[in-house]
Amino acid sequence: MKRKLFFTLVFALVILIVSPLITAYSGPNPEKQIVWRYNGTMPIGHSVNKASAKWAQLVNERSGGRVKVQFYPAAQLYAAKDLSTAIPGRAVDMSECTPDTLAGIVPSTGLLQIPFIFESVQKLKATLEQGWDVMDNELKEHNMKLIFFIDGGGFSGPLTRNKAVRTVEDWKGLKIRAPGAIASRIVKSFGASSVSMSGGEVYTALQRGTVDGAVGGYASMEQRKWYEVCKYFPEYIICYSWFPQVANLNAWNELPKDIQKIMLDAGKEVAEAQTALATKEIEKTKAKLKAAGLEGITLSSDELARWREISKGIWNDWAKQSPACAKLLEIAKPK
């Protein structure tokens, strides 16, 4: 009896000693999956929307399941007008932003709508690479972090119902829809009246004559079918419509460093592919609008010089909004 009790006690003691070792040897607890809520603002089917979805897919795959990016397109969570509070307040972890979304609180992001300053998309790309930290640091002051840009194609205008706009004088007296403060300033600088409305309202406004024309992205002109109720479209570029993808800074800082690298690398990859695609899409859109019966409007070199000279007032006023704007203008302006 005593012998049996002895062996029972020894066995129990061995279990007590060995069990913690077995548990420790079995490895660490599985890492909790990071859920990253990514808000989209553009309609389903828009090229920017497709690029955002591709980025989410790449991050999910390359993180090996450690991150689950939940992408909500078409403003399912927040519209562009709400993002100046939704991103800093961490209502979302990250969002697409239209080029003018954050310019009211982070003036340097207004670079993306400065008219006639970039002679080519390559010049814009070089400016953003050189000035990345300048814009990123100003975003950080408002608890945000720049992740990458998506090329939304060219921003141009006016696309018009009945009147071709070939000279500065042709703008005068027109009512032109303009998205955001800088676009509105562009329209007013050329002598037209600026009308504010969402992209979804433009078709009906053009159809009814509430506005005479609209400035916007080529993608919107085609995909929102504005061209169906217009006769003239611009073949020149006012500015390149790049969409900053911006994260909440606290959410970003909580990510492991290797996950941050995965997100940034995926962003560079998507950005490169999208710029190549967007350049081709602009030409396809122009061809489609011509096939639909619209006349494409080009500017003579002398007229383009006049438009650029008028635009310099916008450049200089924008540069005064913050030290970051002034630095970016020095990088961007033609030498």
MARKEVO-303670 format. One line per field, with one value per residue (C-alpha): residue number from 1; residue in one letter; x negated, y, z negated. Coordinates in nm, 3 decimals. Layout:
% MARKEVO-303670
num	NUM  ...
residu	A  ...
xx	X  ...
yy	Y  ...
zz	Z  ...
END
This chain:
% MARKEVO-303670
num	1  2  3  4  5  6  7  8  9  10  11  12  13  14  15  16  17  18  19  20  21  22  23  24  25  26  27  28  29  30  31  32  33  34  35  36  37  38  39  40  41  42  43  44  45  46  47  48  49  50  51  52  53  54  55  56  57  58  59  60  61  62  63  64  65  66  67  68  69  70  71  72  73  74  75  76  77  78  79  80  81  82  83  84  85  86  87  88  89  90  91  92  93  94  95  96  97  98  99  100  101  102  103  104  105  106  107  108  109  110  111  112  113  114  115  116  117  118  119  120  121  122  123  124  125  126  127  128  129  130  131  132  133  134  135  136  137  138  139  140  141  142  143  144  145  146  147  148  149  150  151  152  153  154  155  156  157  158  159  160  161  162  163  164  165  166  167  168  169  170  171  172  173  174  175  176  177  178  179  180  181  182  183  184  185  186  187  188  189  190  191  192  193  194  195  196  197  198  199  200  201  202  203  204  205  206  207  208  209  210  211  212  213  214  215  216  217  218  219  220  221  222  223  224  225  226  227  228  229  230  231  232  233  234  235  236  237  238  239  240  241  242  243  244  245  246  247  248  249  250  251  252  253  254  255  256  257  258  259  260  261  262  263  264  265  266  267  268  269  270  271  272  273  274  275  276  277  278  279  280  281  282  283  284  285  286  287  288  289  290  291  292  293  294  295  296  297  298  299  300  301  302  303  304  305  306  307  308  309  310  311  312  313  314  315  316  317  318  319  320  321  322  323  324  325  326  327  328  329  330  331  332  333  334  335
residu	M  K  R  K  L  F  F  T  L  V  F  A  L  V  I  L  I  V  S  P  L  I  T  A  Y  S  G  P  N  P  E  K  Q  I  V  W  R  Y  N  G  T  M  P  I  G  H  S  V  N  K  A  S  A  K  W  A  Q  L  V  N  E  R  S  G  G  R  V  K  V  Q  F  Y  P  A  A  Q  L  Y  A  A  K  D  L  S  T  A  I  P  G  R  A  V  D  M  S  E  C  T  P  D  T  L  A  G  I  V  P  S  T  G  L  L  Q  I  P  F  I  F  E  S  V  Q  K  L  K  A  T  L  E  Q  G  W  D  V  M  D  N  E  L  K  E  H  N  M  K  L  I  F  F  I  D  G  G  G  F  S  G  P  L  T  R  N  K  A  V  R  T  V  E  D  W  K  G  L  K  I  R  A  P  G  A  I  A  S  R  I  V  K  S  F  G  A  S  S  V  S  M  S  G  G  E  V  Y  T  A  L  Q  R  G  T  V  D  G  A  V  G  G  Y  A  S  M  E  Q  R  K  W  Y  E  V  C  K  Y  F  P  E  Y  I  I  C  Y  S  W  F  P  Q  V  A  N  L  N  A  W  N  E  L  P  K  D  I  Q  K  I  M  L  D  A  G  K  E  V  A  E  A  Q  T  A  L  A  T  K  E  I  E  K  T  K  A  K  L  K  A  A  G  L  E  G  I  T  L  S  S  D  E  L  A  R  W  R  E  I  S  K  G  I  W  N  D  W  A  K  Q  S  P  A  C  A  K  L  L  E  I  A  K  P  K
xx	0.000  -0.279  -0.472  -0.170  -0.117  -0.485  -0.474  -0.149  -0.311  -0.622  -0.409  -0.209  -0.530  -0.672  -0.352  -0.371  -0.730  -0.700  -0.364  -0.489  -0.788  -0.563  -0.343  -0.642  -0.796  -0.473  -0.556  -0.407  -0.039  0.075  0.043  0.379  0.485  0.476  0.798  0.735  1.044  0.977  1.236  1.287  1.448  1.472  1.752  1.721  1.556  1.356  0.985  0.888  1.126  0.972  0.621  0.723  0.875  0.553  0.345  0.570  0.533  0.153  0.125  0.355  0.156  -0.192  -0.121  -0.040  0.291  0.147  0.335  0.688  0.749  1.124  1.184  1.514  1.555  1.792  1.801  1.972  1.815  1.738  1.771  1.474  1.613  1.597  1.238  1.068  1.214  1.268  0.900  0.741  1.012  0.950  1.304  1.117  0.759  0.699  0.883  0.867  0.870  0.962  0.692  0.867  1.007  0.752  0.629  0.842  0.640  0.321  0.253  -0.043  0.189  0.336  0.029  0.228  0.465  0.229  0.309  0.064  -0.245  -0.346  -0.444  -0.421  -0.320  -0.691  -0.752  -0.471  -0.613  -0.961  -0.818  -0.626  -0.932  -1.150  -0.883  -0.739  -0.867  -0.749  -0.388  -0.408  -0.534  -0.250  -0.002  -0.163  -0.091  0.276  0.235  0.220  -0.036  -0.092  -0.106  -0.100  0.070  0.309  0.306  0.667  0.580  0.581  0.794  0.920  1.201  1.422  1.625  1.908  2.263  2.279  1.977  1.620  1.359  1.045  0.931  0.938  1.219  1.438  1.464  1.639  2.005  2.008  2.133  1.883  1.901  1.578  1.495  1.319  1.162  0.865  1.073  1.320  1.034  0.918  1.263  1.300  0.950  1.050  1.366  1.635  1.873  1.792  2.073  2.022  2.188  2.097  1.984  2.309  2.511  2.320  2.493  2.838  2.705  2.548  2.857  3.085  2.848  2.802  2.433  2.269  1.981  1.764  1.402  1.302  1.113  1.126  1.239  1.542  1.624  1.647  1.763  2.022  2.129  2.113  2.006  2.351  2.495  2.200  2.053  1.696  1.421  1.066  0.767  0.523  0.442  0.503  0.342  0.278  0.546  0.349  0.536  0.339  0.397  0.374  0.373  0.442  0.099  0.177  0.303  -0.011  -0.247  -0.083  -0.171  -0.479  -0.764  -0.755  -0.384  -0.450  -0.709  -0.465  -0.208  -0.455  -0.605  -0.259  -0.173  -0.475  -0.389  -0.025  -0.118  -0.360  -0.110  0.173  -0.022  -0.101  0.265  0.400  0.190  0.341  0.691  0.679  0.613  0.886  1.132  1.046  1.101  1.434  1.558  1.465  1.641  1.949  1.948  1.775  1.517  1.181  1.043  0.668  0.476  0.225  -0.117  -0.048  0.288  0.139  -0.119  0.163  0.344  0.023  -0.046  0.302  0.247  -0.069  0.149  0.295  -0.054  -0.178  0.130  0.114  -0.255  -0.166  0.064  -0.216  -0.596  -0.537  -0.352  -0.635  -0.892  -0.685  -0.634  -1.010  -1.046  -0.752  -0.758  -0.916  -1.278
yy	0.000  0.237  0.137  0.213  0.549  0.632  0.569  0.767  1.066  1.040  1.023  1.330  1.520  1.435  1.561  1.886  1.940  1.831  1.989  2.353  2.242  2.070  2.378  2.607  2.378  2.369  2.724  3.072  3.144  3.216  3.586  3.760  3.854  4.227  4.355  4.669  4.864  5.034  5.283  5.339  5.652  5.581  5.386  5.012  4.961  5.286  5.232  5.375  5.134  4.840  4.946  4.978  4.630  4.494  4.649  4.489  4.152  4.177  4.269  3.984  3.733  3.853  3.879  3.508  3.567  3.788  4.084  4.093  4.412  4.467  4.694  4.885  5.047  5.319  5.515  5.232  5.361  5.729  5.975  6.190  6.494  6.308  6.188  6.492  6.374  6.001  5.923  6.125  5.999  5.637  5.571  5.382  5.256  5.384  5.542  5.641  6.019  6.224  6.477  6.758  6.559  6.665  6.995  7.190  7.063  6.940  7.206  7.025  6.757  7.031  6.986  6.718  6.978  7.265  7.354  7.345  7.303  6.954  6.912  6.534  6.257  6.175  6.524  6.473  6.136  6.282  6.567  6.329  6.108  6.406  6.571  6.258  6.337  6.697  6.592  6.293  6.505  6.753  6.463  6.331  6.663  6.567  6.203  6.062  5.870  5.864  5.508  5.543  5.717  5.582  5.746  5.829  5.959  6.313  6.589  6.826  7.046  7.192  6.919  7.131  7.097  7.350  7.581  7.491  7.641  7.715  8.044  8.218  8.438  8.132  8.054  8.378  8.350  7.972  7.780  7.499  7.221  7.207  6.947  7.112  7.444  7.437  7.324  7.601  7.852  7.729  7.782  8.129  8.234  8.181  8.389  8.122  8.063  7.762  7.525  7.268  6.926  6.558  6.353  6.161  6.479  6.607  6.405  6.539  6.894  6.884  6.728  6.997  7.285  7.362  7.379  7.445  7.210  7.029  6.983  6.640  6.323  6.151  5.837  6.021  6.173  5.825  5.601  5.845  5.900  6.279  6.277  6.156  6.503  6.708  6.813  6.912  6.761  6.875  6.685  6.870  6.799  7.058  6.840  6.473  6.325  6.116  5.984  5.968  5.655  5.770  5.578  5.676  5.734  5.548  5.246  5.255  5.276  4.971  4.753  4.528  4.669  4.382  4.439  4.809  4.710  4.473  4.755  5.010  4.767  4.663  5.031  5.098  4.799  4.898  5.262  5.170  4.941  5.191  5.479  5.268  5.168  5.519  5.664  5.410  5.462  5.838  5.772  5.509  5.754  6.025  5.780  5.670  6.028  6.107  5.793  5.913  6.230  6.477  6.720  6.715  7.059  7.125  7.439  7.621  7.670  8.041  7.977  7.716  7.974  8.217  7.953  7.867  8.234  8.278  7.961  8.097  8.306  7.981  7.831  8.126  8.153  7.779  7.807  8.060  7.813  7.629  7.581  7.237  7.393  7.639  7.356  7.147  7.438  7.487  7.121  7.119  7.442  7.440  7.552
zz	0.000  -0.095  0.217  0.438  0.265  0.315  0.691  0.720  0.551  0.770  1.086  0.978  0.903  1.247  1.414  1.219  1.327  1.690  1.785  1.791  1.998  2.253  2.274  2.322  2.584  2.784  2.904  2.859  2.880  3.236  3.329  3.329  3.681  3.753  3.909  4.117  4.227  4.561  4.685  5.058  5.198  5.570  5.743  5.798  6.136  6.120  6.192  5.851  5.682  5.868  5.767  5.401  5.409  5.563  5.284  5.021  5.195  5.206  4.838  4.735  4.939  4.847  4.476  4.471  4.299  4.025  4.169  4.306  4.502  4.522  4.821  4.833  5.177  5.296  4.969  4.780  4.459  4.521  4.808  4.910  4.728  4.394  4.413  4.260  3.929  3.994  4.063  3.777  3.541  3.643  3.755  4.028  4.037  4.389  4.680  5.041  5.059  5.362  5.453  5.267  4.971  4.709  4.854  4.605  4.307  4.479  4.744  4.899  5.039  5.257  5.479  5.659  5.801  5.880  6.244  6.534  6.316  6.428  6.791  6.768  6.532  6.495  6.352  6.099  6.000  5.951  5.742  5.516  5.468  5.379  5.165  5.001  4.651  4.677  4.737  4.503  4.214  4.255  4.253  3.933  3.764  3.804  3.694  4.046  4.251  4.629  4.766  5.146  5.439  5.701  6.042  6.126  6.472  6.595  6.444  6.706  6.826  6.902  7.065  7.205  7.329  7.611  7.613  7.703  7.469  7.668  7.511  7.175  7.305  7.377  7.004  6.923  6.826  6.800  6.495  6.435  6.180  5.978  5.708  5.415  5.325  5.563  5.862  5.779  5.773  6.115  6.265  6.113  6.220  6.582  6.545  6.505  6.213  5.995  5.895  5.620  5.646  5.610  5.908  5.898  5.956  6.257  6.530  6.444  6.398  6.746  6.896  6.753  6.818  6.449  6.537  6.873  6.813  6.562  6.468  6.343  6.416  6.753  6.574  6.434  6.772  6.917  6.633  6.501  6.865  6.851  7.216  7.322  7.262  7.391  7.727  7.641  7.430  7.343  7.479  7.252  6.887  6.613  6.349  6.282  6.061  5.812  5.508  5.180  4.972  4.612  4.282  3.925  3.768  3.445  3.637  3.851  3.554  3.395  3.695  3.681  3.890  4.138  4.199  4.258  4.518  4.686  4.711  4.845  5.098  5.219  5.252  5.475  5.690  5.732  5.798  6.079  6.247  6.213  6.368  6.673  6.697  6.640  6.923  7.163  7.022  7.091  7.459  7.471  7.312  7.562  7.848  7.700  7.662  8.022  8.139  7.948  8.157  7.924  8.052  7.876  7.785  7.789  7.689  7.901  7.742  7.703  7.539  7.307  7.200  7.117  6.910  6.724  6.652  6.501  6.297  6.134  5.905  5.773  5.733  5.530  5.309  5.237  5.143  4.871  4.692  4.513  4.514  4.667  4.961  5.021  5.025  5.264  5.502  5.527  5.620  5.861  6.059  6.405  6.393
END
